Amino acid sequence: MSGWSERRGLARAAIGRAARRTRGQIAGAKRALWPFGRLRTGRLLFAPHDLRTADPTTASDIYAGYFALAGRTANCHGESPFLIEPPSEAWAEALHGFVWLRHLRAADTAIARANARALVDEFIARRHDRDEIARRPAVIARRLMSFLSHSPLLLEGADHAFYERFIRHVAQTTERLQLALAGAVEGAARLQCLIAICFAAVCLDGQERRLRRYETSLSDELEQQILPDGGHLSRNPRIIIELLLDLLPLRETFSARGLETPRSIIMAIDRMMPHLKLFRHGDGALALFNGMGATPPDLMATLAAYDDVRARPIEHAAYSGYDRLSAGTSIVVVEAGPPPPGANSIEAHAGCLSFELSTGSQRIVVNCGASRFGSPELKLAARATAAHSTVTLHDRSSAVFGLVLGERRITAGPADVRVARQDGEDGHEWVGSHDGYRRAFGTIHTRRLLLARSGSQLTGEDAFSPPAALASLPAAARFHLHPNVRPSLIRDGEGALLALPSGEIWAFEASGLRVGLEESIFFAAADGRHKTAQLVVEFDAVATPQIVWRFARLGTPAQRPAAGAGTIRPDQAEAEPDPPL
């Protein structure tokens, strides 16, 4: 794509978004001037389930004025949480989304109910929904679903005046969300808004007309955003988790009300469940691609309980651009797809042809993962190609991140991504290529992976087509290691040994090239980011257009190396200290 066509595409996107905003403002003005078409409601008929796990001990912290949200904790010091300076934008979104009501409901005490009711009543009475962050469509949608799900907590023992205020506010929030959808709401946020409106239409009385309209809108959006293989347009596994946590209760709510669940919801759930399993390693964590961070084990266990089909994970997601190879106790997950379009690339990474490797319950090779709650600079660094287990050329990413309407999107990247796989006598073979470096360097990157049938060996090959008119092209193949892996270099850096907590020893070598050991950061730890290490193989993509590397299991310290495991032996390890963790 030329620079002119790229700028023209960005201008077209900006004009389209401005037009949608204008349409939303016109719709809002019309609704304000002609309110007779509004749907009135006076009763709440049903409260949907909230599948997100809750901690009743958190209720006492909230009562004491401590709000731990989105990786940050704020002490209100006796003030209203809606009036203090939020420690981060994500914290403010979680506060105004009322996701924390589930903890108060789990406590199931009179104090927790009174505290929840007082906070919600203050939010309604003082019109905190007018705050800038509280007005965001995705935040409104989450708040509406939270109010509906936890209405028993708020309404039990409440007086009639509060009941009327609460129901009136829920109805007004639904109206506001409808107006927001007339404007520029894109990507997963649009799906969340439609799901929230459908929840309200099912749970409130007198909403039949609204339900018919938004059932159709939700069905159309699910068809557009959920790909045939079950992936989301954003290619972000975390989005699949969030959508399932909302769609599963919506399916239940339709059934509980005696209504027929739209077929599109059922089909979307049935497609997403096996797709999510594609990313799952032996320890239950999901592979770290395109915005995925720490895997919430409690939520994964909840989703597993709703997996009616119990289907095996799909191995080839052609539409989403992912593949899974498994043999013995080893699992390899590979990313090979073009960047998602438009607003769906807000969290996308430049990690085409990156992979992760695990054996049993231990992850070995990983990507750095997403830094959702860090600084903008840290978030962007986590999205770069260098933060992934693949090859970088000249310290540049294979995709370009541009600022579009205040959001960091991918504005250019791999357009021609090709994948092939086959099972042979030697094992499971996978080949992929992308043209993300063609415009900058005139070269195509091809990666070949071969996972032995025993699962004890992964052989890789990285090759580059001849760069256009370049005498040299610095390249670095990076293999980020999980923090639990203890690496050490051997034979003057010609290889490395990787010690796993299970006692297994794996060896790495790269066709005679020198292996470096450098620091890395793992963003996907449950307790925050951790220091870890990465194996780095530097080479010249012009002088050495192809490299071969290999990970091989040598066994445990009590075992002898397996026959044919390679030239590296445990007794060759040098007495070098482990890198800091």
C-alpha positions as CSV (number, residue, x, y, z in Angstrom):
1,M,0.0,0.0,0.0
2,S,1.4,3.4,-1.0
3,G,1.7,6.2,1.4
4,W,-1.0,8.1,-0.5
5,S,-3.5,5.2,-0.4
6,E,-2.7,4.7,3.3
7,R,-3.5,8.3,4.0
8,R,-6.6,8.1,1.9
9,G,-7.8,5.0,3.8
10,L,-7.3,6.8,7.2
11,A,-9.2,9.9,5.9
12,R,-12.0,7.7,4.7
13,A,-12.2,6.0,8.2
14,A,-12.2,9.4,9.9
15,I,-15.0,10.8,7.6
16,G,-17.1,7.6,8.2
17,R,-16.7,7.9,11.9
18,A,-17.6,11.6,11.9
19,A,-20.7,10.8,9.8
20,R,-21.8,8.1,12.3
21,R,-21.3,10.5,15.2
22,T,-23.4,13.2,13.4
23,R,-26.1,10.6,12.7
24,G,-26.1,9.7,16.4
25,Q,-26.5,13.3,17.4
26,I,-29.4,13.9,15.0
27,A,-31.1,10.7,16.3
28,G,-30.6,12.0,19.9
29,A,-32.1,15.4,19.0
30,K,-35.1,13.8,17.3
31,R,-35.7,11.5,20.3
32,A,-35.5,14.4,22.7
33,L,-38.0,16.5,20.6
34,W,-40.4,13.6,20.0
35,P,-40.4,11.4,23.1
36,F,-43.8,9.7,22.4
37,G,-42.2,6.7,20.8
38,R,-40.2,5.7,23.9
39,L,-41.0,2.3,25.5
40,R,-42.2,2.7,29.1
41,T,-41.5,0.0,31.7
42,G,-42.5,-0.3,35.3
43,R,-41.3,-3.7,36.4
44,L,-38.2,-5.8,36.3
45,L,-39.2,-9.4,35.4
46,F,-35.9,-11.3,35.6
47,A,-32.3,-10.9,36.8
48,P,-29.8,-12.6,34.6
49,H,-26.8,-14.5,36.0
50,D,-23.3,-13.0,36.2
51,L,-20.8,-15.7,35.4
52,R,-17.8,-13.7,36.5
53,T,-16.5,-15.0,39.8
54,A,-16.8,-13.0,43.0
55,D,-14.9,-12.7,46.2
56,P,-17.0,-11.9,49.3
57,T,-14.0,-10.7,51.2
58,T,-13.7,-7.8,48.8
59,A,-17.0,-6.5,50.1
60,S,-15.4,-5.3,53.3
61,D,-12.6,-3.5,51.4
62,I,-15.3,-1.7,49.4
63,Y,-17.1,-0.8,52.5
64,A,-13.9,0.6,53.9
65,G,-13.4,2.7,50.8
66,Y,-10.8,0.6,49.0
67,F,-11.6,-0.2,45.3
68,A,-9.2,-2.6,43.7
69,L,-10.1,-2.5,39.9
70,A,-8.2,-3.1,36.7
71,G,-4.9,-3.7,38.4
72,R,-5.0,-0.6,40.6
73,T,-6.2,0.2,44.1
74,A,-7.7,3.5,45.3
75,N,-8.4,4.6,48.8
76,C,-11.4,7.0,48.8
77,H,-10.5,8.3,52.3
78,G,-14.2,8.7,53.1
79,E,-15.1,10.5,49.9
80,S,-17.3,9.2,47.1
81,P,-15.4,6.9,44.7
82,F,-17.0,8.8,41.8
83,L,-15.4,12.1,42.9
84,I,-11.8,11.1,43.6
85,E,-9.0,11.2,40.9
86,P,-9.0,7.8,39.3
87,P,-5.6,6.1,39.4
88,S,-6.0,5.0,35.7
89,E,-8.5,5.2,32.9
90,A,-9.1,1.5,33.1
91,W,-9.9,1.8,36.8
92,A,-12.4,4.5,36.1
93,E,-14.1,2.4,33.4
94,A,-14.4,-0.6,35.8
95,L,-15.8,1.7,38.5
96,H,-18.5,3.2,36.3
97,G,-19.2,-0.2,34.8
98,F,-20.2,-1.4,38.4
99,V,-18.4,-4.8,37.8
100,W,-17.6,-4.7,41.5
101,L,-21.2,-5.2,42.6
102,R,-20.8,-9.0,42.3
103,H,-18.4,-8.9,45.3
104,L,-21.0,-7.2,47.4
105,R,-23.7,-9.7,46.3
106,A,-21.4,-12.6,47.1
107,A,-21.0,-11.3,50.7
108,D,-24.8,-11.6,51.1
109,T,-25.0,-9.4,54.2
110,A,-27.2,-6.5,55.2
111,I,-24.2,-4.2,55.3
112,A,-23.2,-5.2,51.8
113,R,-26.7,-4.7,50.4
114,A,-27.0,-1.3,52.1
115,N,-23.5,-0.2,50.8
116,A,-24.3,-1.3,47.3
117,R,-27.7,0.5,47.3
118,A,-26.2,3.7,48.7
119,L,-23.4,3.8,46.0
120,V,-25.9,3.2,43.2
121,D,-28.4,5.7,44.6
122,E,-25.6,8.3,44.8
123,F,-24.6,7.5,41.2
124,I,-28.2,8.0,40.0
125,A,-29.0,11.1,42.1
126,R,-25.9,13.0,41.4
127,R,-25.9,12.1,37.7
128,H,-22.4,10.7,37.6
129,D,-23.5,8.9,34.4
130,R,-22.7,12.3,32.7
131,D,-19.0,11.9,33.5
132,E,-16.9,11.6,30.4
133,I,-15.8,8.0,31.0
134,A,-19.2,6.9,32.2
135,R,-20.7,8.0,28.9
136,R,-18.6,5.7,26.8
137,P,-20.9,3.1,25.1
138,A,-18.9,0.1,26.3
139,V,-19.0,1.4,29.9
140,I,-22.8,2.1,29.6
141,A,-23.3,-1.5,28.3
142,R,-21.3,-3.0,31.2
143,R,-23.2,-0.8,33.7
144,L,-26.6,-1.8,32.3
145,M,-25.7,-5.5,32.5
146,S,-24.3,-5.1,36.0
147,F,-27.5,-3.3,37.2
148,L,-29.7,-6.0,35.7
149,S,-27.6,-9.0,37.0
150,H,-27.3,-7.6,40.5
151,S,-30.8,-6.1,40.9
152,P,-31.7,-8.6,43.6
153,L,-28.8,-7.2,45.7
154,L,-30.0,-3.6,45.2
155,L,-33.7,-4.1,45.5
156,E,-34.0,-6.6,48.4
157,G,-35.3,-4.6,51.3
158,A,-35.4,-1.3,49.3
159,D,-38.3,1.1,49.6
160,H,-40.7,1.8,46.7
161,A,-39.1,5.2,45.9
162,F,-35.7,3.6,45.3
163,Y,-37.3,0.8,43.3
164,E,-38.9,3.4,41.0
165,R,-35.7,5.4,40.6
166,F,-33.7,2.4,39.8
167,I,-36.1,1.0,37.2
168,R,-36.4,4.4,35.6
169,H,-32.7,4.8,35.5
170,V,-32.3,1.3,33.9
171,A,-34.8,2.3,31.2
172,Q,-33.1,5.6,30.6
173,T,-29.7,3.8,30.3
174,T,-31.2,1.5,27.7
175,E,-32.4,4.5,25.7
176,R,-29.0,6.1,25.9
177,L,-27.3,3.0,24.7
178,Q,-29.7,2.8,21.7
179,L,-28.7,6.4,20.8
180,A,-25.0,5.6,21.2
181,L,-25.4,2.7,18.7
182,A,-26.7,5.2,16.1
183,G,-23.2,6.8,16.3
184,A,-19.6,5.6,16.0
185,V,-19.5,2.4,18.0
186,E,-17.4,-0.2,16.4
187,G,-15.8,-3.6,17.0
188,A,-16.4,-5.6,20.1
189,A,-17.9,-2.6,21.9
190,R,-20.8,-2.6,19.4
191,L,-21.5,-6.3,20.2
192,Q,-21.4,-5.6,24.0
193,C,-23.9,-2.7,23.5
194,L,-26.3,-4.9,21.5
195,I,-26.0,-7.7,24.1
196,A,-26.8,-5.3,26.9
197,I,-29.9,-3.9,25.1
198,C,-31.2,-7.4,24.5
199,F,-30.7,-8.2,28.2
200,A,-32.8,-5.2,29.1
201,A,-35.5,-6.0,26.5
202,V,-35.8,-9.5,28.0
203,C,-35.6,-8.6,31.6
204,L,-38.0,-5.5,31.6
205,D,-41.7,-5.7,30.9
206,G,-43.3,-4.1,27.8
207,Q,-40.2,-4.4,25.6
208,E,-41.4,-6.8,22.9
209,R,-41.0,-4.3,20.1
210,R,-37.5,-3.4,21.2
211,L,-36.6,-7.1,21.6
212,R,-37.6,-8.0,18.0
213,R,-35.6,-5.1,16.6
214,Y,-32.4,-5.8,18.6
215,E,-32.5,-9.5,18.2
216,T,-32.1,-9.0,14.5
217,S,-29.4,-6.4,15.1
218,L,-27.5,-8.7,17.4
219,S,-27.8,-11.6,15.0
220,D,-26.4,-9.5,12.1
221,E,-23.5,-8.2,14.2
222,L,-22.6,-11.8,15.4
223,E,-22.6,-12.9,11.8
224,Q,-20.2,-10.1,10.9
225,Q,-17.8,-10.3,13.9
226,I,-17.7,-14.0,14.8
227,L,-15.8,-15.8,12.1
228,P,-16.8,-19.2,10.7
229,D,-14.1,-20.9,12.8
230,G,-15.3,-19.2,16.0
231,G,-12.7,-16.5,16.2
232,H,-13.5,-12.8,16.6
233,L,-12.6,-10.2,14.0
234,S,-10.0,-8.7,16.4
235,R,-8.2,-12.1,16.6
236,N,-8.0,-11.5,20.4
237,P,-8.7,-14.6,22.5
238,R,-9.6,-12.4,25.5
239,I,-12.6,-11.0,23.5
240,I,-13.9,-14.5,23.0
241,I,-13.8,-15.0,26.8
242,E,-15.7,-11.8,27.4
243,L,-18.3,-12.4,24.8
244,L,-19.0,-16.0,26.1
245,L,-19.4,-14.6,29.6
246,D,-22.2,-12.4,28.3
247,L,-23.8,-14.6,25.6
248,L,-24.2,-17.7,27.8
249,P,-26.3,-15.8,30.5
250,L,-28.3,-14.2,27.6
251,R,-29.1,-17.6,26.3
252,E,-30.2,-18.7,29.7
253,T,-32.3,-15.6,30.2
254,F,-34.2,-16.2,26.9
255,S,-35.0,-19.8,28.1
256,A,-36.0,-18.6,31.6
257,R,-38.5,-16.2,30.1
258,G,-39.9,-18.9,27.9
259,L,-38.6,-17.2,24.8
260,E,-36.9,-18.9,21.9
261,T,-33.2,-18.1,21.9
262,P,-32.1,-16.6,18.5
263,R,-30.3,-19.2,16.5
264,S,-27.4,-16.8,15.9
265,I,-26.6,-16.7,19.6
266,I,-26.6,-20.5,19.9
267,M,-24.4,-20.9,16.8
268,A,-21.9,-18.2,17.9
269,I,-21.5,-20.0,21.3
270,D,-21.0,-23.4,19.6
271,R,-18.3,-22.0,17.3
272,M,-16.4,-20.0,20.0
273,M,-16.1,-22.8,22.5
274,P,-13.8,-25.1,20.5
275,H,-12.0,-22.1,19.1
276,L,-11.0,-20.9,22.6
277,K,-9.5,-24.4,23.2
278,L,-7.1,-23.9,20.3
279,F,-5.1,-21.5,22.4
280,R,-5.1,-23.6,25.6
281,H,-1.7,-25.0,26.9
282,G,-1.4,-27.9,29.2
283,D,-1.4,-25.7,32.3
284,G,-4.8,-24.3,31.3
285,A,-3.4,-20.9,30.2
286,L,-4.1,-19.4,26.8
287,A,-1.5,-18.5,24.2
288,L,-0.5,-14.9,24.2
289,F,-1.6,-13.4,20.9
290,N,-3.2,-10.1,19.9
291,G,-4.2,-8.7,23.2
292,M,-4.3,-11.8,25.4
293,G,-2.9,-11.3,28.9
294,A,-3.1,-13.4,32.0
295,T,-5.6,-16.2,31.7
296,P,-8.3,-16.1,34.5
297,P,-8.4,-19.7,35.6
298,D,-11.7,-19.2,37.5
299,L,-13.4,-17.9,34.3
300,M,-12.0,-20.7,32.2
301,A,-13.4,-23.2,34.7
302,T,-16.8,-21.5,34.5
303,L,-16.8,-21.6,30.7
304,A,-15.7,-25.3,30.8
305,A,-18.8,-26.1,32.9
306,Y,-21.0,-24.6,30.1
307,D,-19.3,-26.5,27.4
308,D,-22.2,-28.8,26.4
309,V,-20.4,-30.2,23.3
310,R,-17.1,-31.0,25.0
311,A,-15.5,-30.8,21.5
312,R,-11.8,-31.2,20.9
313,P,-10.0,-28.0,20.2
314,I,-9.9,-27.1,16.5
315,E,-6.4,-27.3,15.0
316,H,-6.6,-25.1,12.0
317,A,-8.5,-21.7,12.3
318,A,-8.2,-20.6,8.7
319,Y,-10.4,-17.5,9.0
320,S,-8.8,-16.3,12.3
321,G,-5.2,-17.2,11.3
322,Y,-4.2,-19.6,14.0
323,D,-2.9,-23.2,14.1
324,R,-2.4,-25.8,16.8
325,L,0.1,-28.7,16.6
326,S,0.0,-31.4,19.3
327,A,2.0,-34.6,19.8
328,G,2.7,-36.5,23.0
329,T,2.7,-34.0,25.8
330,S,3.8,-31.1,23.6
331,I,1.6,-28.3,22.2
332,V,2.6,-25.6,19.7
333,V,0.3,-22.7,18.9
334,V,1.1,-20.5,15.9
335,E,-0.2,-17.1,14.8
336,A,-0.4,-16.6,11.0
337,G,-3.0,-14.1,9.9
338,P,-3.2,-10.5,8.6
339,P,-3.9,-7.8,11.1
340,P,-7.6,-7.2,11.8
341,P,-9.3,-4.3,10.1
342,G,-10.1,-0.8,11.5
343,A,-11.2,-0.5,15.1
344,N,-10.7,-4.2,15.6
345,S,-6.9,-3.7,15.5
346,I,-6.9,-1.4,18.6
347,E,-5.2,-4.2,20.7
348,A,-3.8,-6.3,17.8
349,H,-0.1,-7.2,17.8
350,A,2.6,-7.4,15.1
351,G,3.3,-11.0,15.8
352,C,2.7,-12.8,12.5
353,L,4.5,-16.2,12.4
354,S,5.2,-16.2,16.2
355,F,4.6,-19.3,18.2
356,E,4.4,-20.8,21.7
357,L,5.6,-24.2,22.9
358,S,4.6,-26.1,26.0
359,T,5.1,-29.6,27.3
360,G,2.8,-31.1,29.9
361,S,1.8,-28.4,32.3
362,Q,4.9,-26.3,31.6
363,R,5.1,-23.5,29.1
364,I,8.5,-23.1,27.5
365,V,8.4,-20.6,24.6
366,V,5.9,-17.8,25.0
367,N,5.2,-14.3,23.7
368,C,5.4,-11.4,26.1
369,G,1.6,-10.9,26.2
370,A,-0.5,-7.8,26.6
371,S,0.1,-4.9,29.0
372,R,-3.5,-3.7,29.3
373,F,-3.1,-1.5,32.3
374,G,0.4,-0.2,31.7
375,S,1.6,3.1,30.3
376,P,0.9,3.8,26.6
377,E,4.6,3.3,25.8
378,L,4.6,-0.1,27.5
379,K,1.4,-1.2,25.8
380,L,2.9,-0.3,22.4
381,A,6.2,-2.1,23.2
382,A,4.2,-5.3,24.1
383,R,2.5,-5.1,20.7
384,A,5.8,-4.9,18.7
385,T,7.3,-7.8,16.8
386,A,10.3,-8.0,19.1
387,A,7.9,-8.9,22.0
388,H,7.0,-12.1,20.1
389,S,8.8,-15.4,19.4
390,T,9.5,-14.8,15.8
391,V,12.1,-13.0,13.6
392,T,12.5,-9.2,13.5
393,L,14.4,-7.4,10.7
394,H,16.4,-4.3,11.4
395,D,14.7,-3.9,14.8
396,R,11.4,-3.1,13.0
397,S,8.0,-4.5,13.4
398,S,6.2,-6.3,10.6
399,A,3.2,-4.1,11.1
400,V,2.8,-0.3,11.4
401,F,1.0,1.3,14.4
402,G,-0.7,4.6,13.6
403,L,-2.7,7.0,15.7
404,V,-6.2,7.1,14.3
405,L,-8.9,9.1,16.0
406,G,-7.0,8.8,19.3
407,E,-6.5,5.1,19.1
408,R,-3.3,3.1,18.2
409,R,-4.4,0.9,15.3
410,I,-2.5,-1.2,12.8
411,T,-2.5,0.9,9.7
412,A,-0.2,-1.3,7.6
413,G,1.1,-4.9,7.9
414,P,1.1,-8.3,6.3
415,A,-1.5,-8.5,3.6
416,D,-0.5,-11.8,1.9
417,V,-0.3,-14.5,4.6
418,R,-0.2,-18.1,3.4
419,V,-0.3,-21.3,5.5
420,A,-0.1,-25.0,4.7
421,R,0.1,-28.0,7.0
422,Q,0.4,-31.8,6.7
423,D,1.0,-34.9,8.8
424,G,3.9,-37.0,7.7
425,E,6.0,-39.9,9.0
426,D,8.3,-37.5,10.8
427,G,5.5,-35.6,12.5
428,H,3.2,-32.6,12.1
429,E,4.6,-30.1,9.7
430,W,3.4,-26.5,9.3
431,V,4.6,-23.8,6.9
432,G,3.6,-20.1,6.8
433,S,4.7,-16.9,5.1
434,H,3.9,-13.2,5.3
435,D,4.8,-10.1,3.4
436,G,4.9,-7.7,6.3
437,Y,8.6,-6.7,5.5
438,R,8.1,-6.5,1.7
439,R,7.5,-2.7,1.6
440,A,10.4,-1.8,3.9
441,F,13.0,-4.4,2.7
442,G,11.5,-6.2,-0.3
443,T,11.6,-9.7,1.4
444,I,9.1,-12.4,2.3
445,H,9.5,-14.3,5.6
446,T,8.7,-18.0,5.6
447,R,8.7,-20.2,8.7
448,R,8.6,-23.9,8.8
449,L,7.8,-25.9,11.9
450,L,8.0,-29.7,12.4
451,L,6.8,-31.2,15.7
452,A,8.0,-34.8,16.1
453,R,5.3,-37.4,16.6
454,S,6.7,-38.1,20.1
455,G,6.4,-34.5,21.0
456,S,10.0,-34.5,22.1
457,Q,11.4,-32.2,19.4
458,L,10.4,-29.1,17.6
459,T,12.4,-28.1,14.5
460,G,12.1,-24.7,12.9
461,E,13.4,-23.0,9.8
462,D,13.2,-19.3,9.0
463,A,13.9,-18.2,5.5
464,F,13.8,-14.9,3.6
465,S,13.5,-14.2,-0.1
466,P,16.4,-12.1,-1.5
467,P,15.9,-8.5,-0.3
468,A,15.7,-5.8,-2.9
469,A,19.1,-4.2,-3.5
470,L,20.4,-4.6,0.0
471,A,24.0,-5.6,0.9
472,S,23.0,-6.7,4.4
473,L,19.9,-6.9,6.6
474,P,20.3,-7.4,10.3
475,A,17.9,-10.0,11.7
476,A,17.1,-11.5,15.1
477,A,15.2,-14.7,15.8
478,R,13.7,-14.3,19.3
479,F,12.4,-17.0,21.6
480,H,10.9,-15.6,24.8
481,L,10.9,-18.0,27.7
482,H,8.3,-18.5,30.4
483,P,9.5,-17.1,33.8
484,N,9.5,-20.6,35.2
485,V,12.2,-21.8,32.7
486,R,15.8,-21.6,33.9
487,P,18.1,-21.2,30.9
488,S,21.9,-21.5,30.7
489,L,24.2,-21.2,27.7
490,I,26.6,-24.0,26.8
491,R,29.6,-24.5,24.5
492,D,30.5,-20.9,24.3
493,G,27.0,-19.9,23.3
494,E,26.4,-22.4,20.5
495,G,23.4,-23.7,22.4
496,A,21.3,-23.5,25.6
497,L,19.8,-25.8,28.2
498,L,16.4,-25.1,29.6
499,A,15.5,-26.5,33.0
500,L,11.8,-26.8,33.7
501,P,10.2,-27.0,37.2
502,S,9.1,-30.5,36.4
503,G,12.7,-31.6,36.2
504,E,12.7,-31.9,32.4
505,I,15.7,-30.6,30.5
506,W,15.3,-29.2,27.0
507,A,18.1,-28.2,24.7
508,F,18.1,-25.4,22.0
509,E,20.6,-24.9,19.1
510,A,20.5,-22.9,15.9
511,S,22.5,-24.5,13.0
512,G,25.8,-23.5,14.5
513,L,24.9,-19.9,15.0
514,R,25.7,-18.2,18.3
515,V,22.8,-18.1,20.8
516,G,22.4,-15.0,23.0
517,L,20.6,-14.8,26.4
518,E,18.9,-11.5,27.0
519,E,16.3,-10.1,29.4
520,S,12.7,-10.1,28.6
521,I,9.4,-9.1,30.2
522,F,6.4,-11.4,30.8
523,F,3.3,-9.3,31.0
524,A,0.8,-12.1,31.5
525,A,1.6,-13.2,35.1
526,A,-1.4,-13.3,37.4
527,D,0.4,-11.0,39.9
528,G,1.7,-8.5,37.4
529,R,4.6,-8.5,35.0
530,H,7.8,-10.5,35.6
531,K,11.3,-10.4,34.4
532,T,12.2,-13.4,32.3
533,A,14.7,-14.3,29.6
534,Q,14.8,-14.7,25.8
535,L,17.0,-16.7,23.5
536,V,18.2,-14.5,20.6
537,V,19.9,-15.7,17.4
538,E,21.3,-12.8,15.4
539,F,22.2,-13.2,11.7
540,D,22.3,-11.3,8.4
541,A,19.3,-12.1,6.3
542,V,21.2,-11.4,3.1
543,A,24.4,-13.4,3.8
544,T,22.4,-16.1,5.7
545,P,18.9,-16.1,4.2
546,Q,17.9,-19.3,6.0
547,I,18.5,-20.6,9.6
548,V,17.5,-23.8,11.2
549,W,16.9,-24.2,15.0
550,R,15.6,-26.9,17.3
551,F,14.2,-27.5,20.7
552,A,14.7,-31.1,22.0
553,R,13.8,-32.8,25.2
554,L,16.8,-34.5,26.8
555,G,14.9,-35.9,29.8
556,T,15.2,-35.4,33.5
557,P,18.5,-35.1,35.4
558,A,18.1,-38.7,36.5
559,Q,17.7,-39.9,32.9
560,R,20.2,-40.4,30.2
561,P,19.7,-38.3,27.0
562,A,17.4,-39.9,24.5
563,A,19.0,-41.4,21.4
564,G,19.1,-39.0,18.6
565,A,18.3,-36.0,20.8
566,G,21.1,-34.0,19.3
567,T,24.6,-32.9,19.9
568,I,23.9,-31.1,23.2
569,R,24.4,-33.1,26.4
570,P,23.7,-32.0,30.0
571,D,27.3,-32.5,31.0
572,Q,28.3,-29.8,28.5
573,A,26.6,-27.1,30.5
574,E,28.8,-24.3,31.6
575,A,28.6,-23.0,35.2
576,E,26.9,-19.7,34.3
577,P,24.4,-18.1,36.8
578,D,20.7,-18.2,35.9
579,P,19.3,-14.8,34.8
580,P,17.3,-12.9,37.4
581,L,13.6,-13.6,37.6
